């Protein structure tokens, strides 16, 4: 088994630092973090081995060292500066024998139904209907957004809910705002300059000008440089 620190780099320059253990150096692993997992086109990624380690313990120390060096760099996509998560291939759920012991017919809710209070009507009745905490404690409920200002209800009234049916979808296609309208609509939006990727916004923290989609995900309140001012 080989243990090493790797750097996964996108063609746009952004990169991710991680650790990996494998007996096949050509296994095509690019990382299980949020950013590398979000890249659908893996052909846009390349992996570089930065350093090998003799053990998992040393591997974690190396990862912490590399992350401390790269975490605050603008192109680094790691969400944390510390080594975290299971060691590669050490996740117990990767072991079929262990997974079989706690899933399917062996799941605790199947083997011990009495442990699940929702299987007993008398208990369910205590926490549903008029006995629900929102009904019994209206003051507390007034501070709950899903009770007083449910996002689904609000978006439906505004005509913005994503499950409002074909008429709503067709209207969004005509407006060029439906994200699932296909290549023809995308080409039309690109030609007219209204495609989301063409709408730019500048981050107040790192001063980068990015598309509105990238801004919502990686900048603004989510910018890594937000707390460095």
Backbone bond lengths (Angstrom), bond angles and torsions (degrees), N, CA, C in turn:
res aa  C-N    CA-C-N  psi(-1)  N-CA   C-N-CA  omega(-1)  CA-C   N-CA-C  phi
1 X - - - 1.461 - - 1.522 109.64 -
2 X 1.326 116.86 129.41 1.456 122.66 178.34 1.526 109.44 -98.53
3 X 1.329 116.32 135.01 1.462 121.89 177.47 1.525 108.19 -116.54
4 X 1.323 116.92 129.04 1.460 118.07 -178.66 1.529 113.08 -155.55
5 X 1.334 114.56 159.53 1.454 122.75 173.36 1.525 106.45 -94.74
6 X 1.330 117.49 133.03 1.455 120.57 -178.13 1.531 110.78 -124.58
7 X 1.307 114.10 162.43 1.466 121.90 176.02 1.518 107.72 -128.69
8 X 1.319 115.89 115.42 1.467 121.50 177.04 1.519 108.58 -96.93
9 X 1.334 116.89 123.84 1.463 121.60 -175.02 1.527 110.88 -121.21
10 X 1.333 114.91 134.39 1.463 121.31 176.39 1.528 108.72 -88.84
11 X 1.322 117.06 158.87 1.465 120.92 -179.63 1.527 111.87 -62.96
12 X 1.352 117.16 -18.04 1.466 119.64 178.73 1.531 112.21 -86.70
13 X 1.342 116.79 0.36 1.461 120.44 176.65 1.510 114.91 101.26
14 X 1.318 117.64 -18.87 1.459 119.65 178.52 1.524 109.84 -69.98
15 X 1.334 115.38 150.10 1.463 117.85 -176.24 1.522 112.06 -146.67
16 X 1.316 114.80 168.50 1.468 122.81 -175.81 1.526 108.41 -138.74
17 X 1.331 117.02 134.39 1.455 122.86 178.28 1.520 109.09 -104.59
18 X 1.328 117.93 134.29 1.457 120.73 179.12 1.518 111.98 -154.80
19 X 1.328 115.49 179.89 1.463 121.11 177.22 1.520 108.71 -120.93
20 X 1.309 115.75 153.67 1.463 119.72 -176.52 1.523 109.32 -153.97
21 X 1.318 116.20 144.64 1.458 122.68 175.05 1.520 107.94 -128.70
22 X 1.316 117.08 129.51 1.451 120.60 -175.66 1.521 110.75 -160.01
23 X 1.318 115.27 158.38 1.465 119.67 173.73 1.527 110.13 -101.63
24 X 1.346 115.78 5.12 1.459 121.24 178.62 1.524 108.88 -134.28
25 X 1.312 117.12 104.37 1.461 120.91 -176.86 1.525 113.01 -67.44
26 X 1.308 116.93 -14.34 1.467 121.37 179.44 1.528 111.06 -108.45
27 X 1.339 116.45 38.39 1.466 120.07 -176.74 1.525 113.32 -81.72
28 X 1.335 118.11 -2.07 1.466 120.96 176.85 1.514 114.52 74.17
29 X 1.322 117.59 19.13 1.464 121.66 -178.60 1.526 110.19 -80.17
30 X 1.360 116.83 126.10 1.457 121.61 -179.80 1.527 112.57 -114.49
31 X 1.335 117.11 -4.32 1.449 120.01 -179.32 1.516 112.31 122.99
32 X 1.328 115.81 149.47 1.471 120.46 -179.40 1.515 111.88 -109.02
33 X 1.335 117.19 7.51 1.455 120.60 178.04 1.515 111.73 -69.05
34 X 1.334 115.93 172.27 1.465 120.91 -175.59 1.525 111.73 -61.14
35 X 1.341 116.46 -43.81 1.464 118.48 -176.24 1.525 113.04 -69.09
36 X 1.360 120.61 -53.76 1.472 118.26 -179.76 1.521 112.40 -62.63
37 X 1.332 117.35 -30.85 1.464 120.11 179.51 1.521 111.63 -70.23
38 X 1.343 116.27 -25.62 1.467 119.75 -178.12 1.524 112.41 -80.27
39 X 1.327 117.87 -13.36 1.462 121.27 -179.54 1.524 108.86 -81.53
40 X 1.328 117.05 109.44 1.462 121.21 -177.77 1.528 111.72 -74.30
41 X 1.311 116.62 -40.17 1.467 121.13 -178.46 1.523 108.97 -88.74
42 X 1.323 116.26 92.52 1.458 120.86 -177.33 1.524 112.43 -68.42
43 X 1.328 117.71 -16.08 1.462 119.71 178.68 1.529 111.21 -69.19
44 X 1.344 116.98 -13.57 1.459 120.67 178.73 1.525 111.44 -86.71
45 X 1.354 116.42 0.90 1.458 121.57 -177.72 1.519 111.44 -112.33
46 X 1.316 115.86 147.49 1.462 121.62 172.18 1.518 107.84 -131.50
47 X 1.330 116.19 148.21 1.468 120.19 179.98 1.519 110.17 -117.61
48 X 1.321 114.49 133.72 1.457 121.50 179.92 1.531 108.68 -121.86
49 X 1.325 118.12 130.08 1.461 122.07 177.45 1.521 108.45 -83.34
50 X 1.335 116.04 120.62 1.457 120.82 -176.33 1.519 112.60 -89.91
51 X 1.335 116.13 -39.34 1.470 118.81 -177.48 1.526 110.15 -164.73
52 X 1.318 116.38 141.92 1.454 122.11 177.93 1.530 109.98 -94.14
53 X 1.325 115.78 156.83 1.460 121.57 177.27 1.523 109.11 -133.47
54 X 1.327 115.79 155.89 1.464 120.74 -177.76 1.524 113.12 -87.88
55 X 1.335 116.75 -15.89 1.468 119.88 -177.52 1.523 110.13 -152.24
56 X 1.341 115.72 165.52 1.460 120.96 177.60 1.523 110.63 -64.78
57 X 1.328 116.81 -36.74 1.463 120.60 -179.13 1.527 110.66 -63.40
58 X 1.333 116.82 -46.14 1.459 120.47 178.23 1.529 110.44 -67.28
59 X 1.329 116.11 -33.54 1.461 120.87 -179.88 1.521 111.00 -61.26
60 X 1.334 117.19 -42.43 1.461 120.88 179.29 1.522 110.85 -64.76
61 X 1.332 116.19 -38.85 1.465 119.53 179.11 1.525 110.60 -65.08
62 X 1.327 115.50 -40.52 1.459 119.32 178.34 1.522 111.25 -64.64
63 X 1.330 116.22 -40.06 1.463 119.52 -179.67 1.523 110.32 -63.33
64 X 1.339 117.18 -42.35 1.458 120.76 178.34 1.525 110.65 -60.94
65 X 1.334 116.22 -39.57 1.469 120.26 179.49 1.526 110.99 -63.91
66 X 1.334 116.54 -47.59 1.463 120.19 -178.85 1.521 111.80 -65.66
67 X 1.336 116.39 -40.09 1.463 119.41 -179.39 1.519 111.11 -65.58
68 X 1.320 117.27 -38.38 1.472 120.42 178.93 1.526 110.77 -63.40
69 X 1.337 116.87 -29.40 1.461 121.05 -179.87 1.529 112.39 -80.47
70 X 1.333 117.02 -30.85 1.469 120.39 -171.89 1.524 115.12 -107.49
71 X 1.329 118.57 -17.88 1.463 121.21 -168.01 1.525 114.05 -54.31
72 X 1.319 119.12 -41.84 1.465 121.35 -175.63 1.522 113.78 -88.10
73 X 1.311 117.76 2.70 1.457 119.57 178.51 1.529 109.79 -75.42
74 X 1.331 117.92 139.84 1.476 121.92 -173.82 1.525 114.94 -55.57
75 X 1.333 117.93 -34.79 1.462 120.45 -175.40 1.528 113.12 -90.37
76 X 1.316 116.86 -5.47 1.470 120.13 179.61 1.527 109.95 -77.76
77 X 1.333 117.20 126.37 1.458 122.48 -175.30 1.526 113.87 -100.49
78 X 1.324 118.60 7.70 1.459 120.54 177.31 1.516 109.95 -67.14
79 X 1.334 116.59 137.97 1.453 121.73 -177.11 1.525 112.42 -89.48
80 X 1.330 117.53 -7.42 1.453 121.11 -178.90 1.521 109.25 -145.46
81 X 1.321 115.93 152.81 1.459 120.49 179.32 1.524 111.97 -96.57
82 X 1.328 117.09 6.21 1.464 120.47 -179.25 1.525 110.45 -120.40
83 X 1.323 115.37 151.16 1.470 120.98 177.52 1.517 108.63 -71.14
84 X 1.320 117.37 130.34 1.454 120.69 -178.15 1.519 109.58 -147.12
85 X 1.320 116.20 173.09 1.460 120.96 178.71 1.513 112.80 85.76
86 X 1.327 115.60 169.83 1.457 121.75 177.64 1.519 110.09 -69.30
87 X 1.328 115.04 151.09 1.451 118.95 169.67 1.511 107.81 -63.39
88 X 1.326 116.28 143.99 1.459 120.25 179.03 1.528 110.16 -53.46
89 X 1.313 115.98 132.66 1.465 124.00 179.70 1.533 113.39 68.83
90 X 1.362 117.05 5.73 1.464 119.45 178.52 1.523 112.28 -103.38
91 X 1.319 116.89 -4.09 1.453 120.65 176.95 1.526 108.62 -59.52
92 X 1.338 118.71 121.39 1.460 120.29 -177.52 1.516 114.00 -56.79
93 X 1.350 116.94 -28.28 1.455 119.38 -179.90 1.522 112.19 -73.58
94 X 1.335 117.50 -8.90 1.456 121.16 174.75 1.528 110.72 -77.95
95 X 1.330 115.45 -15.80 1.463 121.16 -179.55 1.530 108.38 -90.72
96 X 1.338 118.27 113.05 1.475 121.06 -177.35 1.520 113.39 -55.60
97 X 1.329 117.49 -36.51 1.462 120.51 -178.89 1.523 111.21 -64.51
98 X 1.339 115.46 -42.19 1.465 119.36 179.33 1.523 110.42 -70.28
99 X 1.345 116.46 -42.87 1.469 120.56 -179.84 1.522 110.80 -60.39
100 X 1.333 117.06 -39.88 1.469 120.87 -179.30 1.522 111.90 -65.58
101 X 1.340 116.24 -27.44 1.462 119.87 -177.84 1.522 112.85 -74.06
102 X 1.332 116.87 -21.54 1.464 118.28 -174.76 1.523 113.03 -126.28
103 X 1.323 117.30 16.03 1.455 120.03 178.72 1.522 110.88 -131.64
104 X 1.330 116.61 171.39 1.461 120.51 179.16 1.517 112.44 59.79
105 X 1.330 116.32 -132.96 1.470 120.72 -179.53 1.519 112.17 -68.61
106 X 1.324 117.04 -12.43 1.467 120.04 -179.78 1.526 112.54 -95.58
107 X 1.338 117.22 -0.38 1.462 119.96 178.71 1.524 109.07 -64.35
108 X 1.322 116.05 143.71 1.459 119.69 -175.07 1.524 113.10 -58.47
109 X 1.352 117.64 -30.71 1.457 119.91 -179.27 1.527 111.57 -71.13
110 X 1.341 115.91 -22.27 1.462 120.49 177.47 1.519 110.26 -88.30
111 X 1.312 116.57 -43.28 1.468 120.95 -176.39 1.532 112.02 -77.05
112 X 1.330 116.57 -28.76 1.466 119.51 -178.31 1.523 109.94 -132.53
113 X 1.339 117.56 68.15 1.469 120.87 -177.18 1.522 114.16 -58.69
114 X 1.332 117.30 -24.55 1.455 119.67 -179.09 1.526 111.71 -69.64
115 X 1.346 117.05 -16.45 1.460 120.12 178.38 1.523 110.98 -77.67
116 X 1.335 116.27 -18.65 1.457 120.04 -179.21 1.528 109.09 -94.49
117 X 1.321 116.63 105.35 1.463 120.02 -174.37 1.525 112.47 -64.64
118 X 1.358 117.74 -19.93 1.457 119.67 -179.32 1.530 112.27 -72.27
119 X 1.325 117.42 -5.36 1.464 120.72 175.98 1.520 112.12 -84.67
120 X 1.332 118.11 -2.50 1.454 121.57 -176.62 1.528 110.29 -116.59
121 X 1.344 117.11 111.00 1.475 121.51 -176.69 1.521 113.86 -51.51
122 X 1.337 116.76 -39.31 1.463 118.62 -177.04 1.536 111.48 -65.00
123 X 1.334 115.94 -31.72 1.462 119.37 178.03 1.530 110.60 -78.72
124 X 1.328 115.78 -38.75 1.465 120.02 179.18 1.521 110.00 -61.28
125 X 1.337 116.49 -41.35 1.463 120.68 -178.56 1.522 112.33 -63.58
126 X 1.332 116.37 -22.58 1.457 119.94 -179.44 1.527 112.57 -75.78
127 X 1.312 115.91 -18.26 1.465 117.88 -176.11 1.529 112.40 -123.84
128 X 1.333 117.64 10.60 1.454 121.17 178.94 1.527 110.48 -123.12
129 X 1.328 115.45 169.40 1.465 120.09 176.91 1.516 111.90 59.62
130 X 1.320 115.67 -131.37 1.459 120.83 -178.21 1.513 111.83 -68.46
131 X 1.337 116.65 -15.38 1.467 119.46 179.90 1.521 112.60 -92.74
132 X 1.346 116.54 -0.55 1.462 119.02 179.91 1.527 109.16 -64.50
133 X 1.336 115.81 144.87 1.461 119.04 -175.53 1.527 112.93 -58.21
134 X 1.343 117.08 -29.48 1.459 119.18 -179.98 1.527 111.22 -68.11
135 X 1.339 116.21 -31.40 1.461 120.02 178.60 1.534 110.08 -80.32
136 X 1.321 116.76 -36.94 1.459 120.57 -176.12 1.526 112.30 -81.96
137 X 1.334 115.78 -20.89 1.464 119.65 -178.46 1.530 109.19 -132.60
138 X 1.334 117.69 71.84 1.474 121.57 -175.83 1.524 113.79 -61.49
139 X 1.310 117.12 -29.83 1.465 119.57 179.16 1.523 109.88 -64.26
140 X 1.323 115.98 -43.89 1.451 120.60 177.05 1.534 110.20 -66.04
141 X 1.324 116.30 -38.16 1.456 120.87 -178.69 1.523 111.72 -64.55
142 X 1.332 116.90 -33.13 1.458 120.71 -179.22 1.526 112.15 -62.01
143 X 1.335 116.29 -20.83 1.455 120.60 179.92 1.524 112.10 -95.96
144 X 1.330 117.40 5.19 1.460 120.92 -178.63 1.518 109.62 -101.64
145 X 1.328 116.51 117.94 1.461 121.06 -174.39 1.525 112.18 -62.88
146 X 1.344 118.41 -29.88 1.448 120.34 -177.45 1.530 111.94 -78.17
147 X 1.316 116.27 -8.93 1.459 120.15 178.02 1.526 110.93 -102.66
148 X 1.312 116.54 -40.52 1.460 120.59 -175.81 1.523 113.61 -94.89
149 X 1.346 116.84 -29.96 1.465 119.86 -177.25 1.530 108.51 -143.94
150 X 1.323 115.91 59.71 1.460 120.86 -176.56 1.523 110.52 -56.36
151 X 1.346 118.12 122.66 1.464 120.79 -177.57 1.527 113.38 -56.12
152 X 1.342 117.43 -39.18 1.459 120.18 -178.85 1.528 111.05 -65.43
153 X 1.332 116.17 -43.23 1.463 120.31 179.08 1.524 110.61 -64.22
154 X 1.323 116.04 -44.81 1.465 120.40 -179.04 1.525 111.45 -63.68
155 X 1.335 117.73 -45.90 1.462 121.17 -178.90 1.529 111.51 -65.65
156 X 1.332 116.52 -35.57 1.457 120.20 178.57 1.530 110.57 -64.99
157 X 1.348 116.41 -41.55 1.462 119.84 178.90 1.525 111.27 -65.64
158 X 1.326 115.91 -32.85 1.465 120.57 -179.46 1.522 112.26 -83.23
159 X 1.346 116.14 -5.56 1.455 120.01 -178.70 1.512 113.61 74.49
160 X 1.338 116.16 25.66 1.458 120.63 -176.37 1.530 113.10 -114.45
161 X 1.324 117.48 -0.54 1.460 119.04 -177.02 1.523 110.31 -69.12
162 X 1.352 116.21 138.99 1.467 120.00 -174.64 1.526 113.20 -75.43
163 X 1.327 118.62 -3.33 1.467 120.63 179.47 1.522 111.24 -119.28
164 X 1.316 117.53 38.56 1.459 120.38 -175.98 1.517 113.95 -94.54
165 X 1.319 118.33 12.41 1.445 119.67 171.44 1.513 115.28 96.44
166 X 1.345 115.91 174.14 1.466 121.99 -174.03 1.517 114.60 -62.35
167 X 1.347 118.00 -35.68 1.467 119.06 -178.69 1.525 110.36 -63.49
168 X 1.308 115.16 -42.75 1.462 119.88 178.49 1.527 110.10 -65.08
169 X 1.338 116.41 -42.47 1.460 120.19 -179.70 1.529 111.43 -64.30
170 X 1.332 116.31 -42.07 1.464 119.65 179.40 1.530 111.52 -64.23
171 X 1.335 114.90 -37.10 1.463 118.28 178.24 1.522 110.24 -64.65
172 X 1.348 116.43 -40.29 1.459 120.00 -180.00 1.526 110.75 -68.56
173 X 1.330 116.82 -34.79 1.463 119.74 176.69 1.526 109.85 -62.84
174 X 1.359 115.46 -44.54 1.463 120.18 179.48 1.519 111.36 -62.72
175 X 1.338 116.02 -34.13 1.461 120.64 179.88 1.520 111.99 -81.50
176 X 1.355 115.00 -13.75 1.460 118.70 -177.96 1.506 112.94 78.79
177 X 1.357 116.78 24.26 1.463 119.86 -178.18 1.522 113.25 -113.24
178 X 1.335 117.46 3.27 1.460 120.17 178.86 1.532 109.02 -85.01
179 X 1.360 117.86 117.14 1.458 119.98 -176.28 1.517 113.52 -70.65
180 X 1.337 118.30 -11.26 1.457 121.10 -177.89 1.534 111.50 -114.20
181 X 1.325 117.02 34.04 1.461 120.74 -173.31 1.519 113.78 -87.71
182 X 1.326 118.61 -1.30 1.458 121.38 173.57 1.517 114.62 90.97
183 X 1.335 114.73 174.37 1.459 120.77 -173.81 1.528 112.98 -64.63
184 X 1.343 117.85 -37.12 1.464 119.98 -179.50 1.521 111.14 -60.56
185 X 1.337 115.10 -47.41 1.462 119.05 179.51 1.520 110.54 -67.05
186 X 1.332 116.70 -36.95 1.464 119.53 178.40 1.520 110.90 -61.43
187 X 1.336 116.87 -43.07 1.459 120.63 178.86 1.528 110.75 -63.28
188 X 1.339 115.55 -38.95 1.462 120.34 178.54 1.526 110.34 -63.32
189 X 1.338 115.78 -43.25 1.463 120.50 -179.48 1.522 110.80 -67.34
190 X 1.336 116.67 -40.49 1.459 120.35 178.93 1.531 111.30 -62.85
191 X 1.323 114.78 -40.08 1.472 120.03 -178.86 1.519 111.30 -66.50
192 X 1.334 115.83 -37.09 1.467 119.67 -178.49 1.520 112.57 -87.59
193 X 1.348 115.76 -5.93 1.462 119.62 178.77 1.508 114.22 78.45
194 X 1.354 117.05 20.96 1.474 120.37 -177.83 1.521 112.73 -109.05
195 X 1.332 118.22 6.40 1.463 120.73 179.85 1.534 109.31 -68.17
196 X 1.357 117.63 140.85 1.474 120.07 -178.79 1.522 113.45 -52.02
197 X 1.336 116.66 -35.49 1.466 119.20 -178.69 1.526 111.84 -67.80
198 X 1.347 117.12 -16.75 1.465 121.16 -178.98 1.526 112.35 -94.10
199 X 1.320 115.72 -8.74 1.457 119.95 178.87 1.520 107.92 -88.27
200 X 1.304 117.57 115.80 1.459 122.24 -173.99 1.528 111.89 -103.90
201 X 1.333 113.38 152.16 1.454 119.87 177.87 1.526 108.13 -147.87
202 X 1.315 117.39 140.85 1.464 121.48 -177.44 1.521 110.32 -99.43
203 X 1.326 115.46 129.71 1.465 121.35 179.75 1.528 109.38 -74.79
204 X 1.324 116.62 133.20 1.468 121.22 -179.37 1.521 112.62 -72.51
205 X 1.329 116.65 -16.08 1.464 120.25 -174.92 1.526 113.07 -97.05
206 X 1.339 116.98 -49.73 1.463 119.52 -178.37 1.525 112.17 -102.38
207 X 1.340 116.32 -5.08 1.467 123.87 177.51 1.517 113.92 65.22
208 X 1.328 118.60 17.00 1.458 121.32 177.69 1.523 110.05 -82.04
209 X 1.331 115.83 142.20 1.454 121.26 173.94 1.523 107.90 -98.51
210 X 1.323 116.77 117.12 1.461 121.39 -175.31 1.525 109.45 -134.65
211 X 1.349 116.19 170.63 1.463 120.10 176.64 1.521 109.09 -66.85
212 X 1.337 115.93 159.14 1.463 118.95 -176.79 1.520 111.58 -64.07
213 X 1.350 117.04 -29.57 1.459 119.84 177.62 1.519 111.43 -67.99
214 X 1.336 116.24 -45.31 1.465 120.56 178.08 1.522 110.48 -66.84
215 X 1.334 116.55 -33.93 1.467 119.92 179.03 1.524 110.28 -62.61
216 X 1.334 115.84 -46.42 1.466 119.99 -177.74 1.517 111.59 -63.31
217 X 1.326 116.17 -32.89 1.465 118.84 -174.82 1.521 113.47 -87.86
218 X 1.344 117.00 -41.42 1.463 119.34 -170.15 1.530 114.20 -116.65
219 X 1.325 118.47 -7.66 1.464 119.58 -174.43 1.530 110.74 -126.70
220 X 1.336 116.38 -165.73 1.458 118.80 -175.92 1.515 110.50 62.42
221 X 1.318 117.32 -127.85 1.468 121.18 179.68 1.521 113.06 -68.31
222 X 1.350 116.84 -16.40 1.462 120.51 -179.75 1.526 112.84 -97.06
223 X 1.315 118.31 0.95 1.463 121.72 -176.92 1.520 110.39 -66.63
224 X 1.340 115.78 136.88 1.465 120.93 -178.47 1.521 111.80 -69.84
225 X 1.328 117.05 -19.17 1.459 120.39 -179.37 1.527 112.20 -94.23
226 X 1.323 116.65 5.84 1.461 121.39 -175.68 1.517 111.82 -58.22
227 X 1.335 117.01 -42.00 1.468 120.74 -174.93 1.525 112.70 -94.10
228 X 1.339 117.08 8.64 1.468 119.60 -177.72 1.527 113.03 -95.13
229 X 1.329 114.87 -0.34 1.473 117.37 -178.60 1.522 110.13 -77.02
